[in-house]
Amino acid sequence: MIARIQHTRARLSTRVVAPRRFSLLLAVLSTVLAVNLLETSATASPAAVAVTEDWTVDFKPGPLRLYQDPLDGRLYWYFTYRVTNSTGQDRMFAPRAELFTDKGEIIRSGRGVSSEVTKRLRGLLNNPLLEDENQILGDLRQGKENAKDGLIIWPVTDVDSNELTIFITGLSNATERVPHPVSGDDIVLRKTIRLDYKVPGNIHQRGSDEVTTVPPVSTERALQMHARVPNALWIWR
């Protein structure tokens, strides 16, 4: 049993990547497990643990931008993407997105965002196929002709944040079950995509300019596995 736990931890240590400047903060907030798994035995064999991955849809991230509502002046981050099902079967699509800031905030998408704000932003983007996170829930049919364009929105609660990270789950059904390093109870980690951003300058002066994506700091193996999504990284979380 001890050898099996060491094997599992060693495999995860090649996949969970510490964020950039606020690495400790994100590691603690996203999962205490991620920190402890990095302290595994160097002799453990990653090949001893099999990862079950039935499907992962194709994900193309769009820009992250700032939106100021013209009615009340409130600020929102919004992110667009395209998802395509090339897995061979229709899939149930239910993504979940969280925004982490270098100020310690964890913001769930959609919370604090009214339907009227979403409606006005969709009108501004002028894409009749764009779906918000409620509309996009449901069957994702196969093929490029059935690809979906998604919109995710978060309220801006701290205008001084200049480093952001987006985590999105629901793009895959892949999971790994590992023992908690303290309690020993089983924990399920999900395949999650991570995107890091830098927000230079004054947030009020940047307007709707696209926020710069930061290439992730990663192991060579992780970059080889997930090079299909530029400047993004898949992790277990």
N, C-alpha and C positions, 0 to 999 in steps of 0.2 A: 504493500500500500504506500509506504514512504517513497519507494522508487517511482511509483506511478505519479505521485504528486509532484516530485521533482521534475519528471519528464514534462508534465503539463505546464508547470511554471516556466521551464526553459523555453518551451515553444512560444508562450505568450510574450516572453521578454523580447523576442525579435519583432513583435508586432505593435506593442503599445509604445507610442512615441511621445516623449515629453515635449510640450509646447516650447516656444522660443523664450522670450524674456520672462514671461510669467509662468514658467514650467511648473514650479512647485505648487502655485495656486491652482492651476488647472488640474494637476494630477490629484490633488486632495479633493477638489470639488467634484471632478468627474467620477473618480472612484478611488477609494483608499487601496483597493486591490492592486491597481496599476503600479503603485509605488512598491508594494511588497513583492510583487512578482519579479521585479528586476533584481532581487537579492537571492536568486536561485543558484544552485550548484553549477559550476562550469562543466562538470562531467556529465550532466544530464543530456539525453539524446532526444532532439526534437522529433526524430522519425518515429519514436515510440508512440506518439499520440496522433490519432487520425482525426481530421476535421471533416465533419459532415457539412457539405455545402450543396444543397439541391439546386439553387438558382440564385442569380444576381442579375438584376436588370441593368441595361446600359444607362448611364447617367452623364448628362452634359451640363455642367454648371454655367449659368449666365452671370451677369454682373451683380455685385452688391452695391446699392446706391442709397442715397439719402432722399427722403421725401418730406416736404413740409406741407401740412394740410392748409389750404388757403382759407378755411373758415375759422380755425382756432389757432393756427400757427404752430401746432404741435409737430414734433419731429418723429420720423419713423425710419428704420432701416428696412429695405425690401430687397429680396433676392429672387431671381428667376432661374428656371432650369428647364431642361427637356429630358424626359425619361422614355425609353424605348424598350419594349419587351422582345428580346431575341432568345428567350429561354426554351422555346419549343412548345410552351403551353400558355394559355391565358392565366394571369396571376391576379390575386387580390392585392391591391396597392393601397397601403395606409402609412404614408411617411410621417415621421415625427422629427421636428427640428428644434434645436436649442442654440441660443447665442450666448457665448461666454465673453466677458469683458475683462480687461486687465485691472478693473476696479473690484473684482470679486463678484460681479453680478451673474446670475444664471437666469436667462429670460426665455421662457417657452413661447414659441411662435403663436401668434393669434391672440394671446392674452393682453387685454387692454387695448385691443384694436377693434373699433366698431365696424359694423357691416357697411356703414356709410363711407368711412374712410377707405375701406377696401374697394367699394364701388367707384369712388372718385379716382383712386389710383389706377384701377383697371382701365377706366376711361382715358386717363392720361397716357397709358402705355399703348393704347389703341391696337390691341391684339385680341380679336374676337375669340380666339381659341385658348386664351390664357385662363386658367382655372385657379381659384384660391384653394387653400388647403382643405376646405370642406367639400368643394365641388369635385376635387380630383380623387376623392376616396372612392374605391370600388374596383371593378374589373379593369385590368390593363391588358388589352388584347394584343395579340402578336403582330409583329411587323412594323416597319417604319411608317406605314400609312396610318397606323393607330397610335403613334407617339403622342404624348401629352406634354403641354407646356404648363408649368406650375409657377405659382406666386406665393412667396412666404413673407410675412411682415412681422416686425418686432417694434414695440415702442422704444424710443430713445429715452433712457432714464438718467444717463450721465453723459453730458456733452464733452467731458474731459477725457474719455477713454480714447486711446489711440492704437490699441491692439485688440482685435476681435477674433474669435474662433467660432465657426459654425460646425455643429455635429448633426448629422442626419442619419436616422435609422429607418428601416422599412424598405430599403432598396434590395434587400436580400433576406432569405430565411435562415442563413447560416448562423449557427450559435456554437459556443463552446461552454461546457459545464466544468467548472473548476472548484476546488475547495477554498473556502475563505481562509486567508492566512492566520486569522485569529480564532474564529469560532469553529472552523472546520466544516461548517455547513456548505452545501453545494450552492454555487452562484452561477447564473446563466449570463454569459457575455454575448453580445450581439455584434455582428459585423456592421460597422458604422463608418461613414465617410466623414472626413475632417478637412476643413478648409481654413487657413489662417490668413488674416488680413492686417494691413497697417493703414492707419488713418492719420496721415500727417496734417499739420496745420490746424487752423481753427475750424471747427465743425460748422459753424454758422456761415463761413465764407466759402465753403467748398461747393455749395449747391448740390446738383445731382450728378456730379462727376463720379465716375466709377472708382470704387475703392480698390487699391492695389492688393493683389493676391501675393502672399509670401510663399515661396517654395518651401515645403516641409523639410525639416531636418530628420533624416531617417536612415535606417540601415540599408545597405545595398539591396538586400533581398526584398525588402518592402517596396522599394522603388521599382524593382524589376516586376514585381507582382502586380503593381497598380499604376503602371505608366500610362494606361489608357485614359486616365483622367488627369490632365495636366495640373500641376500645382495642387494636387489633392492627395490624400492618403487614407487608405482603409486601415482601421484599427479595430481591436476587440474592446468593447466598452459595455 
